[in-house]
Amino acid sequence: MTTPSTTLVAPRPPRVSPRRRGHAAIVRALGPLGLLAVWWIASATGVLTKDVLASPAQVVSAVGELWGNGQLPDALATSLTRSGLGLVIGLTAGLTLGVVTGFTRLGDELLDSSIQTLRTIPFLALVPLFMVWFGINEAAKILLIAVATTFPMYVATYGGVRNADRKLVEAMRSFGMSRIAIVREVVLPGALPSLLSGLRLSMTLSVIALIAAEEINATAGIGYLMAQAQSYARTDILAVCIVVYGLLGLTADAAVRLLEHLLMPWRGAAQGAAR
């Protein structure tokens, strides 16, 4: 009696169909476009009246008005300067403190508990105190943004540095590499994913803190433009300012995504293969 021969067949690898480049952008745009459509329909049918919220057409007209008389460019320049300066100060402080506490035992024991305590204080609670300390000038606004952006960067840097490969660090020390060189060449590159996550949170918070900072008796900027529009019940200009704040946050997030793609191209490839 003969037994039939069996042939082993290797399983076919799953076929991954690459998504078109524009497909993800179209999907991402569906949400905002849907909201815009609902807004337009509600305004056209009278559900939303002008005294509640201006229509999209009126908002576009207000953009042309503000851009034509130079108010919107001036306000944008002022707000971006405030947000940018505060963000740079906050990122520098958070990165420095995170490296010191994450890489050295003495820094961890001396500073981390104090920083973690300060981190639990909402930055909005500091507005009255900053007004007493620094007055109502630009310093109070910039420092408020700096405080808001310091702690996300600190937490991300601290975690990334603490998770660095200790064996690799000790190997570099055995080769005579200095501490600064180890941080620059080994620790920070290894902590890059955490650093970019902290950067994303800090940039988002810089826009949120900007809104709060421009409530401190601002005489220029998007917040000042909103205050003037509120006085005259200009809901179209109020909507313009809200959209501008939203676009600033969206632009900040897109910039970090681009930075991630440039510094960590393998992450995008891995995500594309997983899909």
NULO-493232 format. One line per 3 residues: number of its first residue (from 1); their letters; for each residue z, x, y of C-alpha. Coordinates in steps of 0.001 Angstrom, whole numbers. Each point is the difference from the previous one (the first is absolute). Last residue first. Layout:
NUM = a = Z:X:Y  ...
***
This chain:
275 = raa = 7601:-1768:49399  1883:2949:-1454  -2993:2272:618
272 = gqa = -17:-889:3709  3729:641:250  -399:3423:-1602
269 = agr = -2887:916:2316  1964:-1080:3062  2982:2079:-1081
266 = wpm = -2198:3051:-707  -1126:130:3629  3508:910:1156
263 = llh = -284:1646:3431  -3173:-1735:1202  615:-3392:-1620
260 = ell = 3641:32:1063  -1042:798:3571  -2448:-2894:-48
257 = rva = 2746:-2331:-1204  2301:1349:2730  -2634:-742:2652
254 = ada = -562:-3496:-1409  3730:-753:309  34:1151:3626
251 = tlg = -3110:-2040:769  1575:-3121:-1491  3176:503:2058
248 = llg = -2012:461:3197  -2169:-2990:-897  3087:-2185:-328
245 = yvv = 1345:1117:3373  -3407:-718:1538  -107:-3444:-1627
242 = icv = 3413:-824:1494  -1158:1193:3430  -3177:-2101:-155
239 = ali = 1996:-3043:-1122  2286:360:3015  -3097:306:2188
236 = dtr = -1356:-3301:-1350  3425:-1624:186  41:527:3754
233 = ays = 3225:-1838:901  134:1735:3415  3336:1748:-586
230 = qaq = -859:561:-3660  -3208:1792:984  1957:2373:2225
227 = aml = 2461:749:-2785  -2840:549:-2461  -1726:2465:2335
224 = ygi = 3294:1836:386  267:247:-3786  -3588:1290:-238
221 = gat = 778:2842:2374  1307:348:3530  3072:-983:2026
218 = ani = 2314:-249:-3009  3493:-1374:546  1162:931:-3499
215 = eea = -2164:-2535:-1900  -2544:2766:-486  2397:1719:-2364
212 = ail = 188:-3006:-2335  -3787:-235:-374  -237:3772:-336
209 = aiv = 2639:-96:-2747  -2276:-2214:-2085  -2981:2295:674
206 = slt = 1999:3123:-865  1318:-1817:-3076  -3484:-119:-1494
203 = msl = -528:3688:715  3360:845:-1555  -700:-2015:-3150
200 = rlg = -3382:1670:-508  1385:3469:721  2792:-537:-2510
197 = sll = -2547:-906:-2663  -2050:3052:987  3044:2240:-385
194 = spl = 822:-1479:-3408  -3516:707:-1289  112:3534:1522
191 = agp = 3296:1060:-1598  -1665:2582:-2230  -1917:1420:2958
188 = lvv = 3288:115:1985  1986:1820:-2689  -2415:2710:-1107
185 = erv = -1851:1820:2809  1915:-997:3139  3436:-464:-1531
182 = iai = -390:3128:-2122  -1244:1962:3013  3012:-1082:2058
179 = rsm = 2343:947:-2816  -1533:3462:-387  -2135:993:-2991
176 = gfs = 1405:2918:-1991  -1775:-663:-3289  3280:-1254:-1456
173 = rma = 149:-2520:2835  -3415:-1315:-965  1176:-488:-3585
170 = evl = 3124:-1764:1213  -2131:-2460:1986  -2303:-565:-2969
167 = krd = 2961:-722:-2247  1441:-2333:2629  -3140:-2156:112
164 = anr = 517:-2029:3193  1767:-3338:-375  2579:819:2676
161 = vgg = -2808:839:2438  -1745:-3339:-520  3215:-2010:294
158 = yta = 1106:1751:3192  -3470:-256:1498  -264:-3749:-665
155 = vym = 3508:-710:1296  -547:2125:3117  -3388:-1498:786
152 = pft = 1410:-3513:-212  2970:1152:2141  -1815:1628:2912
149 = tav = -2389:-2818:923  2537:-2389:1543  1814:2826:1793
146 = ail = -3235:1290:1536  -1036:-3486:1135  3343:-382:1787
143 = lik = -421:3501:1431  -3361:-902:1537  1285:-3194:1619
140 = aae = 3200:1573:1361  -1885:3008:1401  -2592:-2200:1743
137 = nig = 2440:-1350:2564  2498:-2844:-307  3143:2115:102
134 = fwv = 569:2859:-2430  3583:-498:-1179  686:-3595:1035
131 = mfl = -3479:-1193:-996  319:1943:-3240  3238:-1847:-774
128 = pvl = -1580:-3393:656  -2997:819:-2262  2018:1576:-2830
125 = alf = 455:-3266:-1897  -3788:-194:-326  132:3219:-2049
122 = pit = 1896:-1836:-2720  2919:2212:-1148  -266:789:-3723
119 = rlt = -1799:3283:703  2967:1298:1990  2161:-87:-3130
116 = qis = -2706:1684:-2091  -276:2706:2648  3743:652:-83
113 = sdl = 99:137:-3805  -3009:2320:-115  1133:2533:2576
110 = led = 2721:2348:-1220  -202:-269:-3773  -3793:-144:-137
107 = glr = -385:2805:2536  2368:2194:-2021  -1852:-766:-3239
104 = tfg = -3335:1041:1461  -3428:-1439:-836  492:-3721:517
101 = tvv = 2330:201:2977  -2053:2562:1931  -3378:-1409:-1051
98 = glt = 960:-3556:908  1489:1078:3337  -3195:1782:984
95 = lga = -2322:-2782:-1160  2054:-2728:1665  288:1882:3299
92 = tlg = -3690:883:138  -1065:-3500:-1023  2270:-1587:2615
89 = ivl = -1143:2253:2841  -3674:-505:-879  491:-3764:-325
86 = glg = 1772:-294:3347  -2791:1893:1736  -2705:-2078:-1676
83 = srt = 1651:-3368:639  559:709:3676  -3478:1446:502
80 = lst = -1591:-2866:-1940  1829:-2528:2184  -1119:1621:3265
77 = ala = -3631:429:-1087  -172:-3560:-1313  1426:-1429:3233
74 = dpl = -2511:1941:2095  -2920:-1071:-2211  1170:-3658:96
71 = qgn = 536:-209:3756  -3348:1511:997  -1389:-3087:1777
68 = gwl = -2856:-305:-2496  2143:662:-3048  2464:-2723:945
65 = egv = -2746:-2547:680  -2045:913:-3081  3119:-229:-2190
62 = asv = 842:-3351:1626  -3452:-1331:-947  596:1063:-3598
59 = vqa = 3342:-1828:83  -1678:-3102:1425  -2552:45:-2834
56 = psa = 2765:447:-2583  1795:-3081:1365  3142:297:2112
53 = lvd = 3348:-779:-1547  2612:-2619:907  -1068:-799:3592
50 = ktl = -3636:242:-1104  387:-2691:-2641  109:637:-3730
47 = vgt = -698:-3127:-2066  -2823:-769:2414  -2777:75:-2598
44 = asa = -1633:3137:1444  3319:1841:300  1047:-766:-3594
41 = iww = -3486:922:-1262  24:3335:1845  3495:920:-1220
38 = val = -843:-952:-3593  -3180:2104:185  1874:2974:1442
35 = lgl = 2593:-244:-2764  -2769:-14:-2611  -1703:2975:1643
32 = pgl = 3279:1917:-62  450:-692:-3739  -3626:529:-1047
29 = arv = -261:3437:1636  1832:1787:-2811  -2402:-1485:-2565
26 = iaa = -3005:1146:2024  1407:3517:378  673:197:-3745
23 = hgr = -3579:-1026:-797  -1613:2403:2470  376:3004:-2230
20 = rrp = -1293:-1760:-3073  2363:-148:-2872  -521:2394:-2880
17 = svr = -417:-1753:-3336  2426:1490:-2421  -1257:-185:-3535
14 = ppr = 2763:261:-2526  -513:2890:-2366  -1809:-965:-3160
11 = pav = 2072:247:-3110  -1115:2679:-2447  -1440:-1507:-3159
8 = ltt = 1337:1316:-3267  -2423:-555:-2837  1224:-1338:-3287
5 = spt = -1808:650:-3221  -39:-2858:-2450  1995:627:-3123
2 = tm = -1890:466:-3226  1054:-1459:-3268
***
